């Protein structure tokens, strides 16, 4: 039985923000903080639908289309900076009247979560950082290359299929590849390029000491995004951070080990992510 309720839009932080909602706030979910899921650099909300379905069984869940992706505003000349993305998340929660909520951010979404949390928004109760890029000024580069993103976006604009996407994501299932082929064209190239460049220009480590909510850092065993020494540094900057590790997964953790991804949350969000 699906937990999907509907897709919708809110006008927040001066733009149209699209989201998918799962679960609702009835039953046991009503006693738990809602969850906002913020996907990564080229992941429209719909590609996280399978995660939303599971979250929706335990929480009132909103999967966000980050500006420049999916059905959210993506006009030419928009501000696609990390600061703007962080303000979007804060304004999104306020527009929906979420007085307490948790944010779960993957990759770029985790960096957005850190920048948002550093501003100490009143409603944020918990933060989960799923394999965040730790690149920045004077630090090692993010392991992926920009042409991987740009080339796949341009291919999707020309029209492609499962096989076209397979050379970019060879370990994904046909269902996952089909969805990516369908939706990748909605990722604004300027937005993606700006986000990728900001991986190396924005210093999220400077934000971490200002994060004052309970935080869980989830890392992948493969992909070389977050190393052991990075975890050690984050522990010094954000004392009390909890750390979980999904050993068999690459950077796209729920695609590589979905069960391990859910298990890695434990009851951090207020309840386990049950079957």
Secondary structure, DSSP 4 states (H G I P E B T S, - for coil): ---EEEEEEEEETTEEEEEEEES-S-GGGGGS-EEEEE--TT--GGGGHHHHHHHHTTS-EEEE--TTSTTS---TT---SHHHHHHHHHHHHHHTT-SSEEEEEETHHHHHHHHHHHTT-TTEEEEEEES-----TTSPPPSS-HHHHHHHHHHHHH---HHHHHTTSTTS-HHHHHHHHHHGGGS-HHHHHHHHHHHHH--THHHHTT--SEEEEEEESSSSSS-HHHHHHHHHHSTT-EEEEETT--SSHHHH-HHHHHHTTTTTTSS----
